[in-house]
Amino acid sequence: MQRIRQRWEIQKNWQFLFPVLGVLLTLSTSYLIARRFLHLFGLNNTAFEWVFTIGVTLLIYFVLVKFFLWCFKKLENKWKVTYKWEMIAIFIVFAITGSLSGKLAGPLVEWVGLGEGAVHQIAYWTFRILIIFPIYQVLLLLVGWFFGQFPFFWNFEKKMLKRMGLGFLVP
């Protein structure tokens, strides 16, 4: 426990929430990917189902952890955060925001009346991708605030909008 505390610069016990949440979310993502592979290879309802699922879940989990640690190392100096545990919180915010904006765009496009059956596929996907952008921007700030990282994401948002030529939208 002390090793985790030192590695992630955890000052207070409640900050253990982020490494624990990171492990649980990575494990659940690995499990969901393994289940997709299970269906893809037609191993559903076979004797190998659980062996395959557990084995592939663990393999994907370790690959993802290695990838995330590599990303932390690369972004550690670029992103100005006070403590390393905040990097985990930032990654979680990006993951939740990206997934949620993609999920919310579908029903919103249907509600506007530009659903898959109503318009051509190219128009549908173009509008869906375009509508993801504003949803993502709003959710990034909301989820970032919920995880206590609002200042980081507000600065990130301003920098991104300025680079896109939309700097007039932010003060």
ROSE-4610 file (N, C-alpha, C; in Angstrom, 1 decimal, always signed):
// ROSE-4610
residu = [M/M/M/Q/Q/Q/R/R/R/I/I/I/R/R/R/Q/Q/Q/R/R/R/W/W/W/E/E/E/I/I/I/Q/Q/Q/K/K/K/N/N/N/W/W/W/Q/Q/Q/F/F/F/L/L/L/F/F/F/P/P/P/V/V/V/L/L/L/G/G/G/V/V/V/L/L/L/L/L/L/T/T/T/L/L/L/S/S/S/T/T/T/S/S/S/Y/Y/Y/L/L/L/I/I/I/A/A/A/R/R/R/R/R/R/F/F/F/L/L/L/H/H/H/L/L/L/F/F/F/G/G/G/L/L/L/N/N/N/N/N/N/T/T/T/A/A/A/F/F/F/E/E/E/W/W/W/V/V/V/F/F/F/T/T/T/I/I/I/G/G/G/V/V/V/T/T/T/L/L/L/L/L/L/I/I/I/Y/Y/Y/F/F/F/V/V/V/L/L/L/V/V/V/K/K/K/F/F/F/F/F/F/L/L/L/W/W/W/C/C/C/F/F/F/K/K/K/K/K/K/L/L/L/E/E/E/N/N/N/K/K/K/W/W/W/K/K/K/V/V/V/T/T/T/Y/Y/Y/K/K/K/W/W/W/E/E/E/M/M/M/I/I/I/A/A/A/I/I/I/F/F/F/I/I/I/V/V/V/F/F/F/A/A/A/I/I/I/T/T/T/G/G/G/S/S/S/L/L/L/S/S/S/G/G/G/K/K/K/L/L/L/A/A/A/G/G/G/P/P/P/L/L/L/V/V/V/E/E/E/W/W/W/V/V/V/G/G/G/L/L/L/G/G/G/E/E/E/G/G/G/A/A/A/V/V/V/H/H/H/Q/Q/Q/I/I/I/A/A/A/Y/Y/Y/W/W/W/T/T/T/F/F/F/R/R/R/I/I/I/L/L/L/I/I/I/I/I/I/F/F/F/P/P/P/I/I/I/Y/Y/Y/Q/Q/Q/V/V/V/L/L/L/L/L/L/L/L/L/L/L/L/V/V/V/G/G/G/W/W/W/F/F/F/F/F/F/G/G/G/Q/Q/Q/F/F/F/P/P/P/F/F/F/F/F/F/W/W/W/N/N/N/F/F/F/E/E/E/K/K/K/K/K/K/M/M/M/L/L/L/K/K/K/R/R/R/M/M/M/G/G/G/L/L/L/G/G/G/F/F/F/L/L/L/V/V/V/P/P/P]
num = [1/1/1/2/2/2/3/3/3/4/4/4/5/5/5/6/6/6/7/7/7/8/8/8/9/9/9/10/10/10/11/11/11/12/12/12/13/13/13/14/14/14/15/15/15/16/16/16/17/17/17/18/18/18/19/19/19/20/20/20/21/21/21/22/22/22/23/23/23/24/24/24/25/25/25/26/26/26/27/27/27/28/28/28/29/29/29/30/30/30/31/31/31/32/32/32/33/33/33/34/34/34/35/35/35/36/36/36/37/37/37/38/38/38/39/39/39/40/40/40/41/41/41/42/42/42/43/43/43/44/44/44/45/45/45/46/46/46/47/47/47/48/48/48/49/49/49/50/50/50/51/51/51/52/52/52/53/53/53/54/54/54/55/55/55/56/56/56/57/57/57/58/58/58/59/59/59/60/60/60/61/61/61/62/62/62/63/63/63/64/64/64/65/65/65/66/66/66/67/67/67/68/68/68/69/69/69/70/70/70/71/71/71/72/72/72/73/73/73/74/74/74/75/75/75/76/76/76/77/77/77/78/78/78/79/79/79/80/80/80/81/81/81/82/82/82/83/83/83/84/84/84/85/85/85/86/86/86/87/87/87/88/88/88/89/89/89/90/90/90/91/91/91/92/92/92/93/93/93/94/94/94/95/95/95/96/96/96/97/97/97/98/98/98/99/99/99/100/100/100/101/101/101/102/102/102/103/103/103/104/104/104/105/105/105/106/106/106/107/107/107/108/108/108/109/109/109/110/110/110/111/111/111/112/112/112/113/113/113/114/114/114/115/115/115/116/116/116/117/117/117/118/118/118/119/119/119/120/120/120/121/121/121/122/122/122/123/123/123/124/124/124/125/125/125/126/126/126/127/127/127/128/128/128/129/129/129/130/130/130/131/131/131/132/132/132/133/133/133/134/134/134/135/135/135/136/136/136/137/137/137/138/138/138/139/139/139/140/140/140/141/141/141/142/142/142/143/143/143/144/144/144/145/145/145/146/146/146/147/147/147/148/148/148/149/149/149/150/150/150/151/151/151/152/152/152/153/153/153/154/154/154/155/155/155/156/156/156/157/157/157/158/158/158/159/159/159/160/160/160/161/161/161/162/162/162/163/163/163/164/164/164/165/165/165/166/166/166/167/167/167/168/168/168/169/169/169/170/170/170/171/171/171]
x = [+0.8/+0.0/+0.9/+1.9/+2.9/+3.5/+3.8/+4.4/+3.5/+2.2/+1.2/+1.1/+1.1/+1.0/+2.1/+3.3/+4.5/+4.5/+4.2/+4.2/+3.3/+2.1/+1.0/+0.9/+1.8/+1.9/+0.5/+0.0/-1.2/-1.0/-1.7/-1.5/-2.6/-3.8/-5.0/-5.6/-6.2/-6.8/-7.9/-8.6/-9.7/-9.1/-7.8/-7.2/-6.9/-7.0/-6.8/-8.0/-9.1/-10.2/-9.8/-8.9/-8.5/-7.7/-6.7/-6.0/-7.0/-7.8/-8.7/-9.7/-10.3/-11.3/-10.6/-9.4/-8.6/-8.4/-8.1/-7.9/-9.3/-10.3/-11.6/-12.2/-12.0/-12.5/-11.6/-10.3/-9.5/-9.8/-10.1/-10.5/-11.8/-12.8/-14.1/-14.0/-13.2/-13.0/-12.4/-11.4/-10.7/-11.7/-12.6/-13.6/-14.5/-15.0/-15.9/-15.3/-14.0/-13.3/-13.2/-12.8/-12.7/-14.0/-15.1/-16.4/-16.7/-16.3/-16.5/-15.7/-14.5/-13.6/-14.2/-14.8/-15.5/-16.6/-17.4/-18.5/-17.9/-16.9/-16.3/-15.7/-15.1/-14.5/-15.4/-16.7/-17.7/-17.5/-16.9/-16.6/-17.7/-18.8/-19.9/-20.5/-20.8/-21.5/-20.6/-19.3/-18.4/-17.7/-16.9/-16.2/-15.0/-14.6/-13.5/-14.0/-15.3/-15.8/-15.1/-15.1/-14.6/-13.1/-12.5/-11.0/-10.6/-11.2/-10.9/-11.1/-12.3/-12.7/-11.7/-11.4/-10.5/-9.1/-8.6/-7.2/-7.1/-8.0/-8.0/-8.2/-9.1/-9.3/-8.0/-7.3/-6.0/-5.0/-4.9/-3.9/-4.2/-5.4/-5.8/-5.6/-5.9/-5.7/-4.2/-3.3/-1.9/-1.4/-1.9/-1.5/-2.0/-3.2/-3.8/-3.0/-2.7/-2.0/-0.6/+0.1/+1.4/+1.2/+0.2/+0.0/-0.3/-1.2/-1.5/-0.3/+0.5/+1.7/+2.7/+2.8/+3.6/+3.0/+1.7/+1.1/+1.3/+1.2/+1.5/+2.9/+3.8/+5.2/+5.4/+4.8/+4.9/+4.2/+3.1/+2.3/+2.6/+3.4/+3.7/+4.3/+5.2/+5.8/+5.0/+4.1/+3.3/+2.1/+1.5/+0.3/+0.8/+0.5/+0.9/-0.1/+0.2/-0.7/+0.2/-0.5/+0.3/+0.7/-0.2/+0.1/-0.1/+0.6/+0.5/-0.9/-1.5/-2.9/-3.9/-3.6/-4.5/-4.4/-3.3/-3.2/-4.3/-4.4/-5.4/-6.8/-7.1/-8.4/-8.7/-7.6/-7.8/-8.0/-7.3/-7.6/-9.0/-9.5/-10.8/-11.8/-11.6/-12.5/-12.6/-11.4/-11.4/-12.1/-11.9/-12.6/-14.1/-14.6/-16.0/-16.6/-16.0/-16.5/-16.6/-15.5/-15.6/-16.7/-16.8/-17.8/-19.2/-19.4/-20.7/-21.2/-20.3/-20.6/-21.0/-20.3/-20.7/-22.0/-22.3/-23.6/-24.8/-24.5/-25.6/-25.9/-24.9/-25.1/-26.2/-26.2/-27.2/-28.6/-29.1/-30.4/-30.7/-29.7/-29.9/-30.2/-29.4/-29.6/-31.0/-31.4/-32.8/-33.8/-33.6/-34.6/-34.7/-33.6/-33.7/-34.4/-34.5/-35.1/-34.2/-32.9/-31.9/-31.4/-32.3/-31.9/-31.4/-30.9/-30.4/-31.3/-32.6/-33.6/-34.1/-34.0/-34.6/-33.7/-32.4/-31.5/-30.4/-29.7/-28.6/-27.5/-26.9/-25.8/-24.7/-24.3/-23.3/-23.8/-25.0/-25.6/-25.7/-26.2/-26.4/-25.1/-24.0/-22.8/-22.1/-22.2/-21.6/-22.2/-23.6/-24.3/-24.0/-23.9/-23.6/-22.2/-21.2/-19.9/-19.8/-20.5/-20.5/-21.2/-22.2/-22.9/-22.2/-21.3/-20.5/-19.6/-19.1/-18.1/-18.7/-19.8/-20.3/-20.7/-21.2/-21.6/-20.3/-19.3/-18.0/-17.4/-17.5/-17.0/-17.7/-19.0/-19.8/-19.5/-19.6/-19.3/-17.9/-17.0/-15.6/-15.5/-16.1/-16.1/-16.9/-18.1/-19.0/-18.3/-17.9/-17.2/-15.9/-15.2/-13.9/-14.2/-15.3/-15.7/-16.0/-16.8/-17.2/-16.0/-15.0/-13.8/-12.7/-13.1/-12.2/-11.1/-11.3/-10.2/-10.7/-11.6/-12.2/-11.1/-10.2/-9.2/-8.4/-8.0/-7.2/-8.0/-9.3/-10.1/-10.6/-10.7/-11.1/-9.9/-8.7/-7.5/-7.3/-7.6/-7.5/-8.5/-9.7/-10.8/-10.4/-10.0/-9.6/-8.5/-7.5/-6.4/-6.9/-7.7/-8.2/-9.1/-9.9/-10.8/-10.0/-9.0/-8.1/-7.4/-6.9/-6.2/-7.1/-8.4/-9.3/-9.9/-9.4/-9.9/-11.2/-11.6/-12.8/-12.6/-11.5/-11.1/-12.0/-12.8/-13.8/-14.9/-15.1/-16.1/-15.8/-14.5/-14.1/-13.5/-13.7/-13.2/-11.7]
y = [-1.2/+0.0/+1.3/+1.2/+2.3/+2.6/+1.5/+1.7/+2.4/+2.0/+2.7/+4.2/+4.4/+5.8/+6.6/+6.1/+6.9/+7.0/+5.9/+6.0/+7.0/+7.1/+8.0/+9.3/+9.5/+10.7/+11.0/+10.0/+10.1/+10.6/+11.7/+12.4/+12.0/+11.8/+11.5/+10.2/+9.5/+8.2/+8.2/+9.3/+9.3/+9.3/+9.7/+9.7/+8.3/+7.3/+5.9/+5.5/+6.3/+6.1/+6.0/+6.9/+7.0/+5.8/+5.3/+4.1/+2.9/+2.8/+1.7/+1.7/+2.9/+3.1/+2.8/+3.2/+3.0/+1.5/+0.7/-0.7/-1.4/-1.0/-1.6/-1.3/+0.0/+0.3/-0.4/-0.5/-1.2/-2.6/-3.2/-4.6/-4.9/-4.0/-4.2/-4.0/-3.0/-2.8/-4.1/-4.6/-5.8/-7.0/-7.1/-8.2/-8.0/-6.8/-6.5/-6.8/-6.5/-6.8/-8.3/-9.0/-10.4/-11.1/-10.6/-11.2/-11.0/-9.8/-9.6/-10.6/-10.8/-11.8/-13.2/-13.5/-14.8/-15.0/-14.0/-14.1/-14.1/-13.3/-13.3/-14.6/-15.3/-16.6/-17.8/-17.5/-18.5/-19.5/-19.0/-19.9/-19.8/-19.1/-19.0/-20.4/-20.6/-21.9/-23.1/-23.0/-24.1/-24.3/-25.4/-25.7/-24.7/-24.0/-23.1/-21.6/-21.4/-20.1/-19.3/-19.9/-19.1/-19.1/-20.2/-20.2/-19.1/-19.1/-18.1/-16.7/-16.5/-15.1/-14.6/-15.5/-15.1/-14.8/-15.7/-15.6/-14.4/-14.1/-13.0/-11.7/-11.7/-10.5/-10.1/-11.1/-10.8/-10.3/-10.9/-10.5/-9.0/-8.7/-7.4/-6.4/-6.8/-5.9/-5.5/-6.5/-6.2/-5.3/-5.6/-4.7/-3.3/-3.1/-1.8/-1.1/-1.8/-1.2/-0.7/-1.5/-1.1/+0.1/+0.1/+1.2/+2.5/+2.4/+3.6/+4.1/+3.2/+3.7/+4.4/+3.9/+4.5/+5.9/+6.0/+7.3/+8.3/+7.8/+8.6/+9.2/+8.3/+8.8/+9.9/+9.7/+10.6/+12.0/+11.9/+13.1/+13.8/+13.1/+13.6/+15.1/+15.3/+16.7/+17.7/+17.1/+18.0/+18.6/+17.7/+18.1/+18.6/+19.8/+20.3/+19.9/+18.9/+18.5/+18.5/+18.6/+18.7/+17.3/+16.3/+15.0/+14.0/+12.9/+11.9/+11.2/+11.1/+10.4/+11.2/+12.5/+13.3/+12.9/+12.3/+11.8/+10.7/+9.8/+8.7/+9.3/+10.4/+11.0/+11.6/+12.2/+12.9/+11.8/+10.7/+9.6/+9.1/+8.9/+8.4/+9.4/+10.7/+11.7/+11.6/+11.5/+11.4/+10.1/+9.0/+7.8/+7.9/+8.4/+8.5/+9.5/+10.6/+11.7/+11.2/+10.5/+10.0/+9.0/+8.0/+7.0/+7.6/+8.5/+9.0/+9.9/+10.7/+11.6/+10.8/+9.7/+8.8/+8.1/+7.7/+7.1/+8.1/+9.3/+10.3/+10.9/+10.8/+11.4/+10.6/+9.3/+8.5/+8.9/+8.9/+9.3/+10.8/+11.6/+13.0/+13.2/+12.4/+12.5/+12.0/+10.9/+10.3/+11.4/+12.0/+13.0/+14.2/+14.6/+15.7/+15.3/+14.0/+13.5/+13.1/+12.9/+12.5/+11.1/+10.2/+8.9/+8.1/+6.9/+6.1/+5.8/+5.5/+5.2/+6.5/+7.6/+8.8/+9.5/+9.4/+10.0/+9.0/+9.4/+8.6/+8.4/+7.3/+6.9/+8.0/+8.5/+9.6/+10.8/+11.2/+12.4/+12.0/+10.8/+10.4/+10.4/+9.8/+9.7/+11.1/+11.9/+13.2/+14.0/+14.0/+14.8/+14.2/+12.9/+12.3/+12.7/+12.6/+13.0/+14.5/+15.3/+16.8/+17.1/+16.3/+16.6/+16.1/+15.1/+14.6/+15.7/+16.5/+17.6/+18.5/+19.1/+20.0/+19.2/+18.0/+17.2/+16.9/+16.5/+16.2/+17.4/+18.6/+19.8/+20.0/+19.9/+20.2/+19.1/+17.8/+16.7/+16.7/+17.1/+17.2/+18.1/+19.2/+20.1/+19.6/+19.0/+18.5/+17.3/+16.3/+15.1/+15.5/+16.5/+17.0/+17.6/+18.4/+19.0/+18.0/+17.0/+15.9/+15.2/+15.0/+14.3/+15.3/+16.5/+17.5/+18.0/+18.0/+18.4/+19.5/+20.3/+21.4/+22.3/+22.8/+23.8/+23.2/+22.0/+21.3/+21.3/+20.9/+20.7/+22.0/+23.0/+24.4/+24.9/+24.8/+25.2/+24.4/+23.1/+22.2/+22.6/+22.9/+23.3/+24.7/+25.6/+26.9/+26.8/+26.0/+25.8/+25.1/+24.1/+23.3/+24.2/+25.0/+25.9/+26.9/+27.5/+28.5/+27.9/+26.6/+26.0/+25.7/+25.5/+25.2/+26.5/+27.6/+28.9/+29.3/+28.7/+29.0/+29.7/+30.4/+31.0/+32.1/+32.7/+33.7/+33.2/+31.9/+31.3/+31.3/+31.4/+31.4/+32.8/+33.2/+34.5/+34.5]
z = [+0.0/+0.0/+0.0/+0.8/+0.8/-0.5/-1.3/-2.6/-3.5/-3.5/-4.3/-3.9/-2.6/-2.1/-2.6/-2.6/-3.1/-4.6/-5.3/-6.8/-7.3/-6.8/-7.3/-6.5/-5.6/-4.7/-4.0/-3.4/-2.7/-1.3/-1.0/+0.3/+1.3/+0.8/+1.6/+1.2/+2.1/+1.8/+0.7/+0.6/-0.4/-1.8/-2.0/-3.3/-3.8/-2.9/-3.4/-4.3/-4.3/-5.1/-6.6/-7.0/-8.4/-8.9/-8.2/-8.7/-8.7/-7.7/-7.6/-8.7/-8.9/-10.0/-11.4/-11.5/-12.8/-13.0/-12.0/-12.1/-12.5/-11.8/-12.0/-13.4/-13.8/-15.2/-16.3/-16.1/-17.0/-17.1/-15.9/-15.9/-16.5/-16.3/-16.9/-18.4/-18.9/-20.3/-20.9/-20.3/-20.8/-20.9/-19.9/-19.9/-21.1/-21.3/-22.4/-23.7/-23.9/-25.2/-25.3/-24.2/-24.3/-24.7/-24.1/-24.5/-25.9/-26.5/-27.9/-28.8/-28.4/-29.0/-28.9/-27.8/-27.6/-28.6/-28.8/-29.8/-31.2/-31.4/-32.8/-33.2/-32.3/-32.6/-32.4/-32.1/-31.9/-30.8/-29.7/-28.5/-27.5/-27.8/-26.8/-26.5/-25.3/-24.9/-25.2/-25.0/-25.2/-23.9/-23.8/-22.6/-22.4/-23.5/-23.4/-23.0/-22.9/-22.7/-21.6/-20.4/-19.2/-19.2/-19.7/-19.8/-20.7/-21.9/-22.9/-22.4/-21.8/-21.3/-20.2/-19.2/-18.2/-18.7/-19.5/-20.1/-21.0/-21.9/-22.7/-21.9/-20.9/-20.1/-19.4/-18.8/-18.1/-19.1/-20.3/-21.3/-21.7/-22.1/-22.5/-21.3/-20.1/-19.0/-18.8/-18.9/-18.8/-20.0/-21.2/-22.3/-22.1/-21.7/-21.4/-20.3/-19.2/-18.1/-18.6/-19.4/-19.9/-20.8/-21.6/-22.5/-21.7/-20.7/-19.9/-19.2/-18.6/-17.9/-18.9/-20.1/-21.1/-21.4/-21.5/-21.8/-20.6/-19.4/-18.2/-18.3/-18.6/-18.7/-19.8/-20.9/-22.0/-21.7/-21.0/-20.8/-19.4/-18.6/-17.3/-17.3/-18.2/-18.2/-19.1/-20.0/-20.8/-20.1/-19.3/-18.5/-17.2/-16.8/-15.5/-14.4/-13.7/-12.6/-11.3/-10.2/-8.9/-8.5/-8.6/-8.1/-9.3/-9.2/-10.3/-10.3/-9.1/-9.1/-9.9/-10.1/-11.0/-12.4/-12.8/-14.2/-14.4/-13.4/-13.5/-13.6/-12.8/-12.8/-14.2/-14.8/-16.1/-17.2/-17.1/-18.1/-18.0/-16.7/-16.5/-17.1/-16.9/-17.4/-19.0/-19.6/-21.1/-21.5/-20.8/-21.2/-21.1/-20.0/-19.7/-20.7/-20.9/-21.8/-23.2/-23.7/-25.1/-25.3/-24.4/-24.5/-24.4/-23.4/-23.2/-24.4/-24.9/-26.0/-27.3/-27.5/-28.6/-28.4/-27.2/-26.9/-27.0/-26.5/-26.5/-27.9/-28.8/-30.2/-30.9/-30.8/-31.5/-31.3/-30.0/-29.7/-30.1/-30.0/-30.3/-31.8/-32.6/-34.1/-34.4/-33.8/-34.0/-33.6/-32.5/-32.0/-33.0/-33.6/-34.5/-35.8/-36.1/-37.2/-38.4/-38.0/-39.0/-38.7/-38.3/-38.0/-39.2/-38.9/-40.0/-41.1/-40.8/-41.8/-42.5/-41.9/-42.5/-43.6/-43.4/-44.4/-44.9/-45.9/-46.4/-45.3/-45.4/-44.4/-44.3/-45.4/-45.3/-44.5/-44.8/-44.1/-42.6/-42.3/-40.9/-40.2/-40.7/-40.0/-39.9/-41.0/-40.9/-39.8/-39.7/-38.7/-37.3/-37.2/-35.9/-35.4/-36.3/-35.9/-35.6/-36.3/-36.0/-34.7/-34.4/-33.1/-31.9/-32.1/-31.0/-30.5/-31.3/-30.9/-29.8/-30.0/-28.9/-27.6/-27.8/-26.7/-25.9/-26.6/-26.0/-25.2/-25.7/-25.1/-23.8/-23.8/-22.5/-21.5/-22.0/-21.1/-20.5/-21.2/-20.7/-19.5/-19.6/-18.4/-17.2/-17.5/-16.5/-15.8/-16.5/-15.9/-15.2/-15.9/-15.2/-13.9/-13.8/-12.6/-11.5/-12.0/-11.0/-10.4/-11.2/-10.7/-10.1/-10.0/-9.3/-10.2/-11.5/-12.4/-13.3/-12.9/-13.7/-14.2/-13.4/-13.9/-15.0/-14.9/-16.0/-17.3/-17.2/-18.4/-19.0/-18.1/-18.6/-19.4/-18.9/-19.7/-21.0/-20.9/-22.0/-23.1/-22.7/-23.6/-24.3/-23.5/-24.1/-25.2/-24.8/-25.7/-27.0/-26.9/-28.0/-28.9/-28.3/-29.2/-29.9/-29.2/-29.9/-31.1/-30.9/-32.0/-33.2/-32.9/-34.0/-34.6/-34.1/-34.6/-34.0/-32.9/-32.3/-30.9/-30.8/-29.5/-29.1/-30.1/-29.7/-28.9/-28.8/-27.9/-26.4/-26.1/-24.7/-24.3/-23.1/-22.6/-22.5]
